[in-house]
Amino acid sequence: MNDSYYTPPQGPPQEPKKPASTQEIVALVLGILALVCTCCCGFASLPFGIGAIVCAVVSRQNGKMGGMAITGLILGIVAMVFGVLGVLFSLVLYSDGGMFEELGYLLDGYYGY
């Protein structure tokens, strides 16, 4: 009688997961900061969003773009879009109405001549 235990066949060896690069981590942190700054002050989200996008692109040049870099890229883009919309909304909200008068004149065909 054979006393050895049955061992299932082993699959091919898997590659060890590479650690996240510094650019990926920085892209994620800047993307989160950009999204947080969108809530409190919209214009501050623009530099953080640009930084997140740049770091994500730089990390892709060093190899395959990891999950942190993709998340930082998406957060940076979303924060920039919301930041620009927030700044435009505040300009319209706090303007004295002059923007709407000029727009009305342009739409009515009055050009001030």
MARDO-309566 format. One record per residue: x, y, z of N, C-alpha, C, CB in turn; residue in three letters. Coordinates in steps of 0.001 Angstrom, whole numbers, plus 500000, padded with zeros to 6 digits. Each point is the difference from the previous one (the first is absolute). Glycine has a CB too. Layout:
% residues N
XYZXYZXYZXYZALA;...
% end
This chain:
% residues 113
500828498833500000499172501167500000500886501249500000498165498739501205MET;501397502287498058500752501238499867499527500988501059500315499609497520ASN;500597500842503340499652500915501083500146501470499613500712498242501587ASP;499657502077497205500180501414499610498649500662499764502228499450498959SER;497697501801501358498783500782499794499949500496498564499982500694502425TYR;498816499477497098499829500509498639500194501509500010498405498117499420TYR;502443502344499720500180501450499843499527500376498600501980500054501628THR;497151500936498294499519500394498678501132500620499191497691500367500928PRO;502198499559497760501065500587499174500034501519500185499758498124498316PRO;501424502381501686500190501439500194499900500725498660501469499564502012GLN;497958501637498019499927500833498804501333500671499743497561500379500392GLY;502497500392498547501261500705499720500277501029501092499672499663497517PRO;501568500595502761500312500977501051499512501394499597502013498633500686PRO;497433502069500279499495501340499731501084501022500286497660499273500555GLN;502290501804498656500957501070500227499629500734501283500412500241497511GLU;500568500115503269499674500778501196499495501386499595501742498736501338PRO;497294501764499417499414501293499691501013501087500306497680499138500489LYS;502533501741498530500976501061500200499414501070500918501014499545497727LYS;499811501034503115499498501055500878499678501251499197501345499071501905PRO;497763501739498622499601501229499314501170500970499963497608499680500730ALA;502527500993498151501078500970499880499617501295500722500704498982497790SER;500282501852502401499775501269500694499055500889499205502276499838501036THR;497843500150497633499122500835499176498543499583500131501882500349498409GLN;497869498353501715498616499530500164499410500478501322500532497988498604GLU;500250501929502447499529500432501307499756501507500015501254498107501071ILE;499660502647498335499839501460499943498785500367499160502482500303500263VAL;497285498989498635498826500277499166498718499758500784501300499371497947ALA;498646499554502826498814499710500797499788501059501081500327497555499555LEU;500736502819501139499879501002501066499576501343499429501752498803501333VAL;498833501605497553499623501279499391498567499963499464502406500391499402LEU;497168498463500084498618499876499543499015500125501140500781498555498156GLY;499545500854502986499127500110501171499985501438500508500477497599500613ILE;500693503039499449500054501393500429499221500912499055502226499552501038LEU;497862500182497673499262500806499032498503499859500200501874499745498380ALA;497672499046501884498573499785500209499526500663501296500162497836498733LEU;500653502110502312499642500659501258499981501513499821501003498094501299VAL;499968502445497970500049501453499778498854500478499120502476499915500245CYS;496960499213498956498858500384499177498823500394500882500778498459498172THR;499065500862502956498869500269500888500152501335500716499701497545500305CYS;501513502815500100500154501212500799500398501215499161500632498556501918CYS;500245501291497143500386501125499141500358499428498627500854501392501990CYS;498325498917497037500107499372498689501285500275499261497599500156499905GLY;502923501068500212501191500336499226501232499266500489499013502216499559PHE;501040497366501695501161499280500520500061498569499481499914501425502039ALA;498983498072497437500015498629499487500726499906498663497848499571501189SER;502291501539498109500644499962498686501472499604500064498402501741499270LEU;502436498874501585501398499551500033500162498565500495500647502357500383PRO;498541497247500611500090498632500481499550499010498922499608500819502345PHE;499352499533496910499526499134498923501028499859498890497676500677500540GLY;502940500438499101501044499954498970501177499151500482499302502282499158ILE;501074497880502104501089499195500558499680498514500005500632501940501403GLY;498122497719498913499599498587500002500063499415498598498521500426501973ALA;501028500336497053500030499519498612501437499824499523497812501150499547ILE;503043499820500762501397499926499564500705498807500652500038502506499688VAL;499743497297501601500648498865500689499498498660499472500254501421502043CYS;498475498498497619499468498753499450500607499709498627497858500361501271ALA;502294500667497915500592499808498674501477499627500118498363501647499029VAL;502351498979501900501415499680500198500156498560500494500489502426500510VAL;498602497126500356500097498619500477499739499004498883499281500759502258SER;499935499626496757499750499101498866501239499868499126497578500641500034ARG;503222500401499881501216499942499196501018499042500610499592502350499248GLN;500315497423502051500929499086500673499550498550499935500616501855501507ASN;498242497880497928499483498642499907498491500030499925501970499125501267GLY;497431499731499040498550499906499963499382500875501089500170497665499074LYS;498769503047500569499348500883500959499226499161501010499833501841498272MET;500484498353502997499366499225501058498660500588500412502253499328500789GLY;497095499996500123498682500413500459500004501341500705499435497627500205GLY;501615502639500565500067501284500688500138501153499020501021498858501959MET;499768500947496996500175501051499003498709500241499225502424499397499811ALA;496865499548499854498727500153499288498985500727500876500461497894498695ILE;499499501746502585499087500667500923500368501470500162499642497830501200THR;501646502462498924500448501393500096499674500787498748501817499270501512GLY;498327500101497325499673500653498738498513500338499936501880498768498881LEU;497275500280501459498547500225499956499591501069501006499645497617499276ILE;500890502303501953499668500997501015500469501390499584500152498228501759LEU;501020501848497632500513501292499540499130500610498920502282499238500567GLY;497282499940498480499144500506498919498651500442500549501151498483498361ILE;498248500693502502498693500351500569500102501269500839499350497572500018VAL;501686502548500782500169501188500833500211501246499157500958498569501795ALA;499799501308497112500205501166499142498705500436499335502346499263499604MET;496862499782499929498726500344499358499081500691501003500231498043498418VAL;499637501367502784499140500611501017500567501334500476499258497717500715PHE;502050502417499350500608501267500400499721501102499005501767498733501164GLY;498375500971497544499713501004498971498518500363500009501898499121498596VAL;497242499877501528498558500287500064499657500819501245499532497867498749LEU;501110501852502370499753500764501221500449501438499876500248497918501292GLY;500906502299498076500482501367499800499069500750499062502368499249500380VAL;497213500123498539499069500655499073498661500291500674501119498835498082LEU;498405500224502715498742500212500710500104501159500976499486497577499762PHE;501635502518500948500155501104500952500146501335499277501068498424501627SER;499559501590497209500082501242499231498619500471499568502274499340499207LEU;496906499728500348498648500359499585499159500394501212500180498439498030VAL;499980500849503070499191500245501185500311501352500628499905497545500388LEU;501359502817499671500389501232500680500219501174499063501021498592501723TYR;498688501248497021500116501144499099498821500931500234501237498613498280SER;498896502618501265498946500987500241498912499977498943501682501400501126ASP;498292497623498046498971499896498969500457500544498670498303500176501763GLY;502883500420498183500511500553498761500237498950498937501024501787501324GLY;499332497014499111500233498929499036498714499645499278501862499117501417MET;497024500902499303498733499625499384499493501089499062499467498619502009PHE;500784502647498324499591501086499111500768499941498688499446501418501989GLU;501849498372498081500805499896498783499564498812499156501921501067501192GLU;497794497832499449499544498825499275498659500266499327501234498534501613LEU;497881502171499076498706500351499412500150500894498784498977499790502243GLY;501926501182497842500236500872498848500544499218498815500423501903501557TYR;500483497173498711500577499219498908498956499090499366502226500082501137LEU;496920499339499679498979499112499453498923500760499243500446498430501865LEU;499275502804498530498985500816499316500546500665498738498917500403502208ASP;502353499518497569500582500615498805500516501406500250498468498627498644GLY;501504501836502572500519501329500320501483499869500310497746500774500893TYR;503069499929498345501443499902500173500600501293500491500054498306498221TYR;499137502704502127500503501235500568500479501015498976500622498679501948GLY;499003501157496791500400500980498974498981501070499858501238498266498805TYR;
% end
